[in-house]
Amino acid sequence: MRILFAGSPAIAVPSLEATASMGGEGFTLAGLLTKADTPKGRSGGPEPTECAAALAAIAAAQPIPVLKPEKLDSTARGQAAALNADLLVSFAYGKIFGPQFLALFPLGGINIHPSLLPRYRGPTPIPAAILNRETVTGITIQRLAAEMDSGDILVQETVPLNGRETTAGLSGIMAEKAAQLLPAALRGIAAGTLRGAPQDRAAATYCSLIKKEDGLIDWTRSAAEIDARIRAFDPWPLSWTTHGELQLFVLRAEVFGAEALAESTNNAPALPGEVLGKDKEKGILIQTGGGILAVSELQYRAKKALNWKDFLNGARNFMGARLGEQ
């Protein structure tokens, strides 16, 4: 079976590697379809996607074709058709496949999606699960269909959540889980033994793209909501507020237990965003619209990230300040 793998970011790299490693079983990685190089780093020079960079190491001895079309137009279809792939395997590629493109593959296409479909169809299922404080999420391998993330489910595995995950950390877990599940799915497709199950359309939920401005902390939200957003927006766009005229990133935090509050603050009425005091174990205590947030790692814009003790040593007029006011 010849496979065209479509993927771009780091989360897809282990699955790309798993596909490439199956050469001894009659599977051939015919090529990689990935997004075009984009400017990155301080130099702003174009750099390949994480999948393209990984493939360069995988295929050092025998180069594998890499397709980087801006659009999946007739030119891109011609390039893909020349690879004579039987199956399209997609994981976080970043573009929608039309019917003409999918028709190039005799065995169709499959997609790896890091949620328990039909929950969280769409582009940001990992942050969505954290934002909604789910206790479980998972990995789904599904058939590609005309409607996004609606295809029949081929393989699905749950991943329990403990409430302290970040998008960065959970993405790493999902990447490895997907790579573990994919080879068996490919074997089942090749053997004709893997059957799909239709999704329950009535149970479908959706997630949307995250924008840079979503990182601004609204201190009138509850401590639990803000904590979830801090974790969901790590590594991008990060959660931030202001201390006077300075932009301040809040990198690590957790809900502070009410039973310890009297020992750590003066217990006076406070406004959302007000810095109340500190706890020797949990960090800087900040009033929210519902409960107290304990912040343990912070970073002023253009400065280095600091633990809360080091931060307080260099921050002027921080205790008693009201964050988010300018």
N, C-alpha and C positions, 0 to 999 in steps of 0.2 A: 504494500500500500504506500503510495506517494502522498505526502502531507505538505500542504502550505500552511505554515504557522503565522497567524496574524497577532501581533502583540507589540506593545511599545514600552511601558514603564517597568520598573524593577519587579513589581509583583508577578509579572508574567515570566520572568527569567527562569525560575526553577522548572516550570512546565515546558518551556522551550528546551531546556537541557534534558529533561526527561524524554521528550520526543526524540531528540537527537541521539539519545543513548540506546534507542530501540532498533538500531540498524541490524543487529544480529538476529532479530525476530522477523525480518522481512518488511520492516517499516523504513521508509526513506524520507528524510527531511528534504523536500524538494526545494524549499525556499522560505524566506522570511518576508512577510509583508508588514511594514512598520511605518510610523509617521516620519515625515521629512525631518532632516536635521534642523535644530532650532538654536538661536543664540543663547548661550549660557555663560555663567561665570563672570568674572570682572572684565575679561577681555571682550566679551560679547560675541566671540566667534561661534560659528555654527558647530554644534556637537551632535553626534548620533544619539538615538534613544538608547536606553539601558539594554533593550533586547538586541539592538544592532551591535552594540559594544560587546555584549556577551557572545554573540554569534561569531565575532571575529576571533575570539579565543577558542570557541568550540571547533570551528572549522579552519583552524590554522593550516593544517596539512592539505586539506581539500576544500577550497572555498565553496560556499553555498550562496546562491543568488540572493540578493537583498533588494526588495522593491520598496521605493519610498515615494509613491505618487502623492501629489498634492490633492488630487481628486481621483475617485474610483470611476474614471471615465473610460471611453473606448480604448485609449492608449494603455491605461492600467489593465483593462481586461485582456488586451492582447499580450501584455507582458506576463500576466498570470497564466493565461492559456498555454503559453509556450513552455511552462514548467510541467505540464501534463499531470497535475496533482489529482488524486482521487478524492481527497477529503480536505476541507478547510477547518482548521482548529483555531479558534479565536479566544483571546483573553486580554481584555483591556486594550484593544487595538486603538480605539478612539474615533472610528468612523462607522457609519451605518452601511451595511451591505445591501445593495439592491437586488432584485430578482435576476437581472442579467448577469451580475457577478456570481451569485450563488449557483446559477445554471452551469457554470464552468466545471463544477465538481460532480462527478458521477455519483458519489456517496453523500453529497450534500455538505452541510457544515454543522459543527458543534461549537458551543460557546461555554466558557467557564465563567460563572458569575458568583461573587463572594457574598451570597445571602441564601436564605432558605426560600427560594422562589415558591409561590408567587409574591412573597413579601419583598419589598424594596427593589422592584424593577427600576432600572435607571442607572445613572452614571456614578452615584456616590453611596453604594449600599453599606460600606464599612462605617463611614461617619454617621450615616443615618441610624444604624443600630446603636451606636454609642450615644448619639443625641437623644434617642428615645429610651435610653437606659434599659435596653433589652437584657434578659438573662441568658439568652441563647441566640446564636446565629448559625451560619454554616456555609458550605460550598455546594453549588449546584452545577452539574454538567448537563446541558440541555441542547436540543436541536435548535439550530438557527431558524428563525421564522420571519415573516414579513413584519410583524409587530414586535417592537423591541422587547426582548427577554420573555417572550410569550410561548416559546417552543416547548415541545414535550420534554419532560424531565427524564434523563437517562440514569444519572447517579446523583445522590444527595447524601451529605454527611453533616451532622450537627457539630457545632463548636460552642461549648459553654462559656459564658462570660462572668467575670467576677466583679465587674463594676469599676475596675481601675485601668482598663485598657485605653490606650491611645490609638489613633488611626495608624500611626507609624508602626507600633508594636503589633497590632492586630493584622495589619497588612502582611507583615512577615510570617505570621502564623498561617494566614490564608494562602500565601504563596507556597508554603511547604505542603499544606494539606492538598492543594490542587495538584501539585506535582506527584503526590502519592496516589491520587485517585485516577489521574489521566491514563496511565498505561493500561490498566484493566479495562477502562472504557474503550480505548483504541482496539484492544484485543477482541472485545465483544462485538464491536462494529465490524471488524475484519472477518470474524467468524459468523456474523449474521445472527448472533444470539442475544444481543442487547436490544431490549424493547423499551420504548418510551411510554411515559404515563402523562396524559394531558393535565395541564395546570387547572386549578379551580379559579376561573376568571373572577368570580365573586369575591374571592379572598385576596385579590391583588392589591398591593399598596405600591406607592411610587416615591422615588427620591429625585431631587433636582441638583443641578450644579451648585457648588459652593462658590460664593463670590468673596473677593478680598474684604469688602466692607462687612461681611458677616462676622469677622473677627472682633469687631468693636463690642466691648462688654457693656451690657445694660445692667447696671447694679440694682435695678428694681426687680429683676428676676430673682428666683430663689437661689440659695447657695447650691442646691443640687443641680439646678439647670445650668448655672454658670460653670460648675465643676465639669459637667458633661460636655459643655461646649469647649472648654479648655482642652479636654482630652480628644474630642472629635476634630478640633482644628490644629492638631499637632501631627504632621509637620507644617501644614499650610491651611489657612493663611496666618495661623497663630492668633491667640486672643490678646487683645490689648486695651489699654485704657489711657488716661492722661493723668499726670501729676503736675499740676500747674500747666505750663506750656510744653512739658516734656512728654513724649510718647513712651509708654511703659508696657512692655510685654509681660504677661503673667503666664509662666511656663509650666508650673506645677502647683497644684492646690488640692484641697479636699474639704468636704463638709466638716465643720467643727462641732463636736458634741456639746450640747447645751449644758450638760452636767459639769463641764469644766470651765464654763464661761466666767463664773463669779471669781475664780482664782486668777484669771488672766486679764480682765478688764475692770473698769470702774463701774460697769453694769448700768451706766446712765443711758437714757434714750439716745438713739443714734439714727442718722440718715443713711440711706443706701449709698455705698461707696466710701463711707467714713472709716478711717483706719482706727481701730479700737484699742489695739495693744498687741501683745505678743504672747505666744505660748512656747515654753522652752523646748517642747517636743515637736509641735506641729508648725510653728512659724508665725507669720504676721496675720493678725485677725482683722477681717474687713466685714463690715455690716452689709448685708444684701436686703432685698425685698422680702426675704423669708429665710432667716437663719444667718449663721456666720460662716464665712469662707476663710480657711486657714491656708495661706500662701507660703510655699516653701522655696520657690525659685522664681526670680524676676530678672528683667533685663531692660535697661533704658535703650532706646534706639541708638544704634552705632556704638554701643558699649558691649562688654562681654556679659554673658549670663552668670548670675551669682546666686549662691544659696542665700536664704533670707538673713542670716546673721551678718555675712559679709556685705550684703546689700545695705543693711541698716547702718553699718559703719561708715558708709560713704554717702548716704542719702540725707539731704538737708530737709528739715521741717516735714518729715514724713509722718511721724506719729501725730494723730489728730487731724491729718489732712483729709479732705474729701476728694477721692479719686473721681475722675470724669468731669470735674469742673475746670473751667479755664478762666 
